[in-house]
Amino acid sequence: MSNIFIVGMPASGKTTFGNKLAKELGYDFIDLDLYIETNEGKSISDIFNQIDEERFRELERFYLTKLKIKTKTVISTGGGTAAYKDNMEWMNKHGITIYLKVNFETLLQRNCTNKTSRPLFAGSSNKEIEDKMYFLLEKREPFFSLAALIINNDHTIIEMQNTDNEVINSISKIL
């Protein structure tokens, strides 16, 4: 059985959903950000403060591709992982991808509430977060839409492309 990669915007629920799906399937679970933090010995915020976003995305890609050796693992990716270089193509080649599509207003509310925990939004006003979120969503949506499975905010599966029935059945149980 393949690995499963969860993609979506910051605060879309990738980690929560990924944990539940992994338990339902009897898979391991890895949050890519926590995996990076553990291996680098520092927080994502500290890493972001020390290097620019481009270098962070390279580091993120390095750790993502290291996970190729894993099997039966649900991997929650960072919000920008799918939109960097050919990461989405790589994930589709090495597993099943699931896009958690959350409406803009919900994402905005969640990110404004938890802005200190997200390096891209740290120190930003709510209006600045709204502007950044709009820009990021517009930039990343084409990559997210390449996922094998898209689950809408209202917990309905809105698109499937060659997705394993066991995964679909397990997702249906947790939605």
N, C-alpha and C positions, 0 to 999 in steps of 0.2 A: 504494500500500500504506500502511496506517495505521501510526501509532506504536504501540508496545507499552509498557504500563506494568506494572512488577513491583511488587506490594504484598506486605506481610507484616510480621511482628513484627521488632524489632531482632534481628540475628544470625540471621535465617532464610536468609541466603545470597542475598539479592536482587542484590547487586552482582556476585558471582561468577557466578551463573546468568545475569544480564543481559548480562554481558560475553561469555559463551560463546554465548548466543543471538544476540547482535548479530553476532558473527563468522560464525556458521553462516548467518545470513540475508544477510550482506553489508550490514548496517545500521550506522549510527552508534550510539554508546553514550554516554549521559549518566547519571552518578550525581547525583541531585538535590542531595544534600548538598554534593558537590564543586562543583557548578554555583553554589550559593548562596555557598559559601566564596570561590570565584574572583571572583564579582561583588561581594561585600561586602568583600573584602580581609581577612577574618578567619575563624577557625575556627568551626565550629558551637558548640563549647564556649564560645568567647569571646562569641559572639552570645547564647547562652543565659544567660551570666553577666551580660550587659548589659541584657537585656529579659526579660520574663516569657514563659511558654510560649504564652499566647494571642497575644501580639504576634509571637512566632516563627512560629506557625502561619499568621498573616496574611502574613508575609514569605515563607514557604514556598509559600503559595498564589499569591502574586504571581509568583514564579519558575516555578511549575508551569504557570500559565496562559500565561506568555510562551512556553513550549515548543510552543504550538499551531501556531506557524509552521513547526515542524520537520516533516519527513516521513522515513519510513523510519529511525526512531530508536527504540532500546530505552531506556527511562527507568526507572532503579531509584529508587524513591521512598523517603523516610524512613519509619520505622516508624509514625509517627502521621499521615502525610499522608492516607491513605484515610479516616480517621475524623474529619477536620475539615470542618465545614460540608457542602457538596455536592461535595467533591473527587472522591469515588468516582463519583458520577453524571457529573461533568465528564469524568473519565478514560474512562469507558465511552462517552461521546458522541464523544470525540476519538481513540479508538484501541481497542486490544484490551487488556484487563486480565488479568493472571495473578497469582493468589495462591499464594505458596509457603507451604504449611501445614506447620509443623514441630511435632513433639510438645513438650509443655511441658518435660519433663525435659531435652531437648536444648537448647532455648532458654535454660533456666535455667543449664545448665552453660556454654554459650557466653558468656552475659552476665556471669556471675560471673567468668569467666576474663578478660574484656575490659572490665570495668566502668569503667576510667579513660577509655576512648575513647567512652563513651556518656554524654552530659550528664545524662540522666534517672537514671542509676545512679551517677554519680560520688560518691564519698564514702560510699556505702551499704554496709552489711554484706550478706553473702550472704542472710540472712533477710529483710532489707529489700528486697533485689532480688527475692526470691521473692514477697513480698507485692505489690510494685509490678507484677511481671510478671503475676501472677494477675489483678490489677485491670485492667491494660491489655489483656490478652488478652480478658477478658470484655467490656470496653467496645468493643474494635476488631473482634472477630470478626464481628459482624453486617455491618459495612462490607466487610471482606475477602471475605465470602461472596457479595457482589454481583459478584465478578469473573467475567469470561466463562469463565475456565479456572482450575480449582483443581488444583494439583499437590501431592500428599501427600508427606510426609517420606520415604516409601519409594520415591519417584520414580515413582509411578503417577499417571496423570491420573484424578482421581476425579469430575470434573464438567466438562462443556463446555456453553457456551451460545453458539450462533452464532459459532463461532471459525473463522478462516481455516485451510484445510487446509495451506497452505504453512507456517504457524506450527506447527501440530501435527506435521507431518513433521519440521521442523527441531528441535523440542523432543524428539521421539523419538530423534533422532540423538545428542543430548547427554546424555540421561538414562542 
